[in-house]
Amino acid sequence: MSYAGRRKGSSTSEMISAAYRHFRGPVPTSIDPDTPSRPLNRALLYLGVLSRHIRDGTRNATQRRDSMENYKHNWPFIWSWTSILLKKYVLEGSPSTAPGLEYRDRLLSIVHLVVSFHTDEPDGDWETDFPPSLSLLQTSPDIFLSMVDTWKFVLDNNHPSLSSMFYLVDISLATSLADEALFVSYCQDTNFAPKLIHQLLSYIYTELRQLQERRLHTMQSAFRMLAFLAREASNEVLHLFLTRETLVCVTWAFKLLTNPRIFSKLTSHAASHSIEFLKYIHDVYFSAFDYHGASAIALVFRGDVIHSVSQGFDLVTHEEEGGGTSEVKFDKTLAQLFADLLISIPAYFCHRRVLKAVLQSLQKEFLRSPSSEATLEQIPFGSSPGHRQVLEALQKLKTHAVNFQKSRELFEKQGRIVCANLVCPRRGTHTYRKFRRKQCARCQVTTYCSEQCQRRDWKADDHRTKCDRVCSGVLKDILTDVDRQFMEWYTIHQAQAHREIFNSIPQEHEEPTLMHVVYMDYRDPSDSPYPKITTSTVEHYLEHGRARAKGCSCIDVSEHLETVQGYVVRCCLPFPAEH
């Protein structure tokens, strides 16, 4: 190494040592934000020096690892200074003088480098194996909450550091979720989750209307954070993020992003980002459907999602033709996600409100464009693979919805008496005509045959407890007593339609004399209008099968089949067992 090189290395080392000595010194107890003192200016200088040093790409991985270990060792001192500077210059007010404002802006321009080790060009796999930034968050648990507050200030004031702060919160969120206990501790702060979600949704509502090139990366971070929370947060805290407001916002964004007039005005780069945003929205949807079930599906489909999918063919074509360059790699194409979204819905058609929302959406779509119904009847020859995949999914959704509606009509015409009063003598009887049923006006899921039965249920069977439970969720349960009765009737009807399959089961097994259990599983979405059917011996069922059906509502329909003996037919229904 030349003398100049040795001298440069020596001066850098001296500067680093001086920086750490400075931060080990006492933190100022009194700070005037309008007049930055010499120690404060020196602290800001040293924060910049250290943050650049740990990212110096001219050094090898070992040297960088050593510098990071030194930084982590001194981190409590660095954070003591950084937190007080953020508190005085950002979180508790704003300087009123030019020097104070300049100091605040310089602080905000580097804070994302101070509290994270992340770099766009990581040097070595060891960085990705266990993010070093996690150790900073674990050492100082208040960092992330301070970052969220700082990010809120930057958002509210449209500060030039918005992009870097968005990226910092995005990276810090992903890092903190690697330690579930740490993230849960954040959520125990009653202001954290509502503040985070409110800021994300407000930003999406404000900026997505006029999607500008300079906002693409911050918008990418906003959607990625929503998707990451939906996918990775534990069930213990997921209700804080998958709220009604979240689903309404992403459904609004879904509609906006698939609008052909808006899409036609985008650059190729912005169009590619729009496709990314839609894929993140699908992550939120699928997580919400898993967590909230039919309640989330009904809410989303009332937002005209079918029309949005029908309008999204331009985006499908853009992706198929390789338009733009996606910065994020996804496992599935947009067409596959559109199709998956549509195919997942029929499993919930036993819920009247889901079926009604889908049928109304389909009807509105065909009224808007009569040619679209003809397209579903006969998919045009030469359609691209993506277009064909989405059209086939729409076709299956329409077929399932129409068939389910016919079954529901047949059930309603039987006029089955459904009543939550356990001692009602009319329960289970039939009037053989359609009639309007009475429901609890509050929960809207409990059904009665008369006001007398309703009064008795409230007094004798404590309906208030069930009513409070149904209404207390983030999304109110929409599974009615009539829905349950319909699904049981429907499964018996389907089992009878499959009688010939059941007749052949004993002959298909190596030991046809053994008792067998036949599953008809209605929980999994399927391309077929019929449920998935599997068989096992009773011994295998007792060992493995009961765990598979645990928590869901199951009924035995064997007594309704009147066919050969030797098997039990159990139907797993797409909703939880009654409490």
N, C-alpha and C positions, 0 to 999 in steps of 0.2 A: 504494500500500500504506500502511496506517495505521502510526502509530508503534509500536503494540503488535505489529503483524504483523512490522515490520522488526526490532523488539527480539527477538521470538521466533525469527526466522530467524537473527539474529546469535548468540543464545545457543546454538541448535542447532549452528551452525557451530563455535562455540568448543568445545562439548562433543565434537564429532567430532574436531577437531584435537587436543584433550587426550587423547582415546582413542588416536589413532594415535601420539602422542608416548609414551604409557605403554607401548604394546606394542613400540616400538622400543628401549625400555630393556632392561637385562639381565634374563634369566629367573632367578628364584630357584633357587639350587642346593640349598637345604635347605628342605623344606616339612614342617611338622607338621600332618597332616590333622585332628588333634583341635582345633587352635587356629588358625583362619584369620587371617592377618595383615591389616593394613590394605592393603598392596599387592595381596594376593589378592582381598580384597573389592572393591577398586577395579577390578581386572581383570574380575571377574564383572559388575560394573555396566557397564563399558565394552563388554563382549561383547554385553550386552543392547541397549545404545544403538546399536551399529553394525549389529547384525542387524535391528533395527527400521528403521533409517535406509535400508538398501538395499531395503526393502520398502514404503517410505512411498508409499501410493497417492494422496496429495494432490499429488504432483509429476508433471510430465509425463515422457514417455519419455526425452527427452534428459537431463533432470536425473537420472533414475534410472540411465541408462546411465553418466553421468559418475561417479556415486557408486559404481557397481559397479566401474568401471575403477580408481578410487582404492582400493577394497577389495582388488581383485586385486593391485594394486601393493604393498600392505602385507601381503598374505596370509602370506608366510613368517614375518613377525614374529607375526602373530595366531595362526598354527598352532603356533609354538614355545611360546607360553603355553598355548594350549588343550590341546595334547598332554600337557604336563607336569601340568596340572590333572587330566586324565582318568587319567593314569598313577597319580598319588598318591591320588586320591579314589575311583577306580572299579576300575582294572585290577589294582592291586597290593595291594588290601586295602580295608577299610572303616573309616571313622572310628568311634570308640567314644563320642564325646561328642555332646551335643545340637547345639552350634554346628557341629561337623564334619559331622554327618548333614544338618543343614539346608543347609549349603553344597553338599554333594554333590547333594542333591535339586534345588537351584536350578540347578546346573551341568547336570544331566541334563535339566532342563526346557527349556533353551535351546540345547543342543548341536546339535540338528537344524537350527536357524536359523543357527548360526554357520558350519557347514561346507557349506552349500548355498545357492544363490540361489533355489531353487524357491519359488514362491508359488502358492497355489490360484487366484489371479486375475492371471495374467501381463499386463503392460501392454505390448503391442506384439509383433508377429510375430518381431522379432529375437531374442526370448528362446527361441522354439521352434526357430528355424533352426539354432542351434548353442548348446546349453545352456551358459551361462556357468559352471555348476558344474564342467564338464569341465576347465576351465583350472585350477581349484583341485586337482582330482585329479591332473592332469598335473604341476603344480608340486610337490605333496607326495604322492608315490605311496603313502606309508604311511597316508594318511587312511582309505582304505576298509577296510584290515585293522584299523585301530583302531576304526572304526565297527562292524565285525562283532564284535569283542571286547566293545565296550560294549553292543551289542545282546544278546549272549549273557548278560552280567551282568544286564541288565534283564529278560530272559526268565527266567533262573534264579531271580531274586528277586521276580518278579511286580511290578516297580516301576511306579508310576503313569505314568511316561514311556513305557510300552510302546508305546502307539499311535503316538506321534511318532517313536520310534526305529525301529519297524517301517517306517513310511512313509519315513524317511530311508534305511534300507538298501535299500528297494525303489527309490527314486529314484536313489540312488547306483549301484546295480547297472545300471539302465537307462542311466545316463549313462556309466559306465565301458565298457560294451559298444560305445559309439560309437567308441572307440579300441581296436581289436582287440589291438594290441601291449601296451597298458596292461593289459587284462584278462588276457591270457596271462601277463603278468608276475605278476599276483596268483596265478594257478593254479600257478605254479612254486613257490610257498610250499606245502610238503607238507601243512600243516594247514588251509589256507584252504578248499578245496572240501569236504573231509569235514566240517569244522566247520559250514560254511554249510548243507549238505544235512542233516546230523544235527539241527541246531537247527530247521530248517523242518519236517522230518518229525516230530520229537518234539512240536512245537507243534500240528501238525495232529492227531496221535493223541490228544493230551491235551484239546484244546479242542473238537474237532468232535463229540465224543460228546454234549456238552450245548451246543449252539450258542446262545450268548447274544447279545442285541442289542448289548451293549457290546463284543463281540469280533468283530463282523461285518467291520469295516474292517481289523483286523489279520489276520483269516483271509483276507480278500480279498488283502491284500499277500502272504501266504504262498503262496497258489495262483498269484498273478500272477508271483511271482518264479520259481517252478518252471516255469511255462509260458514265461516270457521266456527263461530259461536254455536250455530245450529247443529253442526256436525260433531263438534268435539266437547262441548260442555256436558257435564254429567246431568243425569235426570234430576239430581238434587237441586240444580239451579237453572235448568233449561227453561222453566216457566217464566223466568225473569226476562228472557230474550225472545222466545217464540210467543210474542203477545199478539193480540188482535191488531194493534197498531202496526206491528211489523208486517203481518200478512196483508193488511190493507195497502200498506206502502209498496211492498214488492209486487203486488198484483197491479197496482197503478203503474209502476215502472215497467212491468211486463207488457202492459197494453201500449205504453208510450214507445218502448223500444221496438216493438213489432209493427208500428204504424208505417205503412209504405211511404207516405208523404215525407215523414221525418227521415226515414232511412235513406231515401233518394237524395237528400241534401248532404249526407255525411261523406267525409273523405274516406278512402279505403282504410286508413289507420283507425279512424273513429268507428267505422263499421265493424272492424275486427274486435274492437273493445266492446261494442254493443253486444256482440255474440258472447264474449266472456261474461258480461254482466248477466245475460240471460241464463248462462250456465250456473252462475252463482245463485241466481234466483231459484233454479231448480233444486239446488242443494237445500235451500231454505224450505221449499215446498215439501220435499220428500221427508225431511226431518220433522216438519210440522205434522205431516200425515201420520208418521210413525208415533209421534208423541201425543197429539190431540185426536187422531183418528178422524171420524166422519165430521166432527165439528169444524175442523180446519178445511176439509174438502168442500163442505157446503159453502163456507165463507169465501173460499177462493173461486169456486165456480159461479157464485153469484156475481163475481167481478168480471164476467164475460171472457174467461180464459179461452174458451173454444174459439171465439172470434179472434182473439189474439194469436192463437196457434194458426188459424186459417190465414191470417195476414202475414205470418212469418216466413212464407216461402222465399221471399227475396233474400232473407238472411241465410236460409238453408242453401240457396244457390250460391251466394257469396262465399260461404265456407267450402262448398263442394268444388268451386272453381279456384280455390286457393287464394282468394282475394285478401290482400293484407297479410301481415305476419303476426300471429298470436304470440303474446309474450308469456302466456301460461299454457301448460300442457294439460289437457283434460282427457280422461279415459274414453269419453263418448262424444260423438258429434251432436250438434244441436238437433238434427232430425231424430237421432236415437232418443234424446232426452224428451223431445216433444211426444214421441210415440210412447215412451215409458210412462210419462205423465198421464196420458189418455188411457193406457191399458190398465193402470193401477186402480182406476175408479170403479169399474163394475163390481168389485168385491164389496163395495159399500152401498150397493143399490137397495139393500134391505132397509136402509134409512130413507124414509119417505122424503126428507128434505134434501138429501143428496140427489136422489132420482129426479125430484122436481126441478132442482137447480140445473141439472144437466139437460133435461128435456126442454126446459124453457130456453136455455142457451142455444141448443140445437135448432129449436124453432125460430128463434130470432135470427140465427145465422142464415137459415134457408129463406127467410123472408127478405133479408138484406140482399141475398144473391141466389135466386132460384137455380142458377146454373150449378151452384156448389153441390146441391142435392143430386143432380144428374151426374156430377163428377164422382160422387161417392158410389152411386149405383154402378158406374162403369169407369174405372180408373183409366185415364187416357193412355193409349199405347205410346211408348217413348218417354214416359215420365222419368225423371232422374231417380236414382236409387233413394235419395233422401226424400223427395216428394212422394214417391210411392210408399215409403215406409210410414210417413205421417198420414197419408190418405187412407192406407189400410187400417191404421189405428183408429182414425175417425170413423171409418166404416164399421169396425167392430164395436166401437163405443155406441154408435147409433143403434146397431142391431141388438146389443145387450140391453140398452135402455128401453127400446120398444118392446122387447120380449118380457122384460121385468115389469113394465107398466101393464102389459096384458095379464100377467100373473097376479099383479096387485089388484087389478080390477076384478078378476075372478074371485079373489079372496074377499074383497069388500062386498061383492054381491051375495056372499054366503051370510053376511050380517052376523059375524061371530061377536058375542058379548064379551068384551074385555073390561074387567073391573078390578081395581086394586084392593077393594074391600075383600079380605080373605074369607069372610063368611057369607058373601053374597050368593044367594041360591041360583042366580042366573049366570054365573061365571061359566064360560065354555059352551053355553047354549047358542043356538043359531036362530036368527029371524028370517033368513033367506031373502033379505032385501038390504039395500044400502041405507045407512042412516048416519046422522051426525053425532059423533061421540063427545062426551064432556071431558075436559082436561083441567088439571090444576092451572089456573091462570098465571101462576108465578113460574113454576119450573117447566110447564108445557110438555112434560113427558109422561106424567102419571094420568091414567085414564080411569074414568068411572062410568057406571051405567045410570047413575041418578045422583041428585043432590044429597039424598039420605045416605048413600054409600060414601060419598065424599066426606060428609060430616063425621061419620063413624070412623073412617080411616084416620082423620086428623085427631080424633079424641082417643080411640082405642089402640091404634097401631102407630101413633106418633109419626105421621107423614112429614111433619116439620123437619125432622132429622134428615130424611131423604131429600126434601126440598132444598134445605140449606146446602147439602153436599153437592147437588146438581148445579146450583146457582153460584157456588163459591169458586168454581174453577176459572182459569184465565179465559177459556172458551166454554160456554155452557154446553153441557151434554145434550145431544139432540136425539138420542135413541129412546123412542117412546115405547110404552107397553104394547101398543098395537104393532110397532115394528118387530118386537120380539115374537109376538104371536104369528105375524105374517111369515117371519123367517122359519119358524118351526113348521108351519103349514107348508111352506115352499120346499123345505128339505124332504118332508114326507112325500110330497108330490114328485120331486126329482128322484127319490129312491125308488118309487114305484115305476117311474119311467125307465130306470136302469135294472129292472128285475131280471132281464135276460142275462145281464152281465153277472149278477150275483149267483144265478143258477149254475154258471160254469166255474165258479171259484173253486169248489172242492176238487174238481177234476184236474185243475191246473197245478195243484200242489203235490209234492212228492208223497205226503202223508195225508190223503184226502179225508181220512177218518178223524183227524184232529179238529178241535173247535178253532175257528178263525175269527179274527176281528177285521172288519172292513171299515176303513176311514173314508168318509167323504168330506174333504177339507175345503171349506168355503172362505178361508182366511187369505189365501194367496191369490193375487191377481193372475188371471189366466187369459190366453187368447181364445180359449174355448168357452162356449156358453155353459159348459158343465163343470162341476168341481173336479179337483184332482182326486183320483181314487187309488188307494193303496191297501194292501192286505198284510196281515201278520198273524202268527199263531197267538193264542191267548197268553202263552208263557212269555213270548217276546213283548206283547203289549204290556203285561204286568211289570216287565223289567224296564222297558224303554218308552212305551207309547204314552203312558199317563203323564210323563214329564213333558212330552211334546204338546199335549192338550192342556197343560196346566194354565189356569187363569182364564181360559176362554170358556164360553158357554157350549156345552156338548149335550146332545140328546141321542137316545137310543131309539131307532126307528124300526127295529126288527119286527115288532109285533104288527106293523102295518103292511108287511110284505107277503105273508101267506105263501111262501115258496119253500124250497128244500130247507131242511134243518142243517145245522152244523156251522153256523157263523152268526156273529153279532154285527149289526151295521150301526156305526156311530158317526154322527155328523158334528164336525167342529164348526161352530158358527163364528162370523166375523165381528164378534163383540164380546166383552167380558161377561163372566158369569154374574148373576144377580147377587147383590150383597144380602 
